[in-house]
Amino acid sequence: MADTIVHTLNHKGFPVHVKEYARGTCDIPLVVIGGAFQNIAQIERMSGALAKHTWVIAFDTPGNGETGVLPYNYTFEFIAECIAAALEKLQVRKINLVGFSYGSIIALRFVQQYKAMVSRLTLLGAMHRIPERLIYEFNLMLFYLKWDKQEAFADSFTNLMSNPELRETNKLARLAGEKLHYALTHANEGIREQFIHNTKRILKHGNTDLSLLPDVRTLVSTGEHDIFVPPAANKLIADAFPRGRYVSIDGADHMVHVIQFKKTINTILAGSGVIEIKKPLPTIVLSTENSRYSAGNSDIQSSDIPNIGSDVEPAIRTTH
């Protein structure tokens, strides 16, 4: 494990927790913003793997990890402001940025507000809003938590993050789904309260205007079996950036960082420019006949969606 430094900061009265790995080993650090249940401790393995190649700064933004609850009336712009203020205190002026799932919304807002700070952007399981087809389901999950129906909440959330069909044939996917379900079933009151406010924040403030994205070199990726924010939805975001690219990772769903750990690390390193992406190979079309794999209200055709079928490292293919 690379040398680490832990910082306990705050911005306007809200805690911001930061953990640095391999500080100063390169000019531009990789800033990592995890998903809704990905605090600094839970992404330790990933941060350590990335730190073998680059300087890493992992964040627990307000409302995540041990920072307590951030009331949902505070917007994603405020969270981006917290990150920028923390980086200023650390005297970091230029970054490569990566955001996972919920963290991808934060990353999108950050790059809109602080374009000059971002050299490269990588988004995994990217979302610019909760898909309309899932708004009811997320409101139902809030109801489950309000009425202490934790098992029903765990079932619902797990079946969005972890593709049930993939779990039937993929041992790692099954184990990842079981681990997530266990964690959700045993989540304490503080974690449940964080989820409630973070979900309400997405419902109220989560819509990102894709027409306002800046010209930053961007790589967007997810697992080919992602049913929460499917490949088509990720590609929609990639295409909104003037220099955006979409890549698909085979044999994985939204929990790609668990099921295909090495390929996820390579994707992030490629997105941050640490390694080069190989020349694209012929695209294999991913069918979108199942509505769960579609982007929702978009004009993307199935022939636009690439897939990775090779185990060669780094197993990354691009569309443009």
Buried (B, 14 or more C-beta within 10 A) or exposed (E): EBEBEEBEBBBEEBBBBBBBBBBEBBEBBBBBBBBBBBBBEBBBEBBBBBBBBBBBBBBBBBBBBEBEBBEBEBBBBBBBBBBBBBBEBBEBEEBBBBBBBBBBBBBBBBBBBBEEBBBBBBBBBBBBBBBEEBEEBBEBBBEBBEEEBBEBBBBBBBBBBBBBEBBEEBEBBBBBBEBBBEBBEEBEEEBBBBBBBBBBBBBEBBEBEBEEBBEBBBBBBBBBBBBBBBBBBBBBBBBBBEEBBBBBBBBBBBBBBBBBBEBBBBBBBBBBBBBEBBEBBEBBEBEBEEEBBBBBEEEBEBEBBBBBEEEEEBBBBBBE
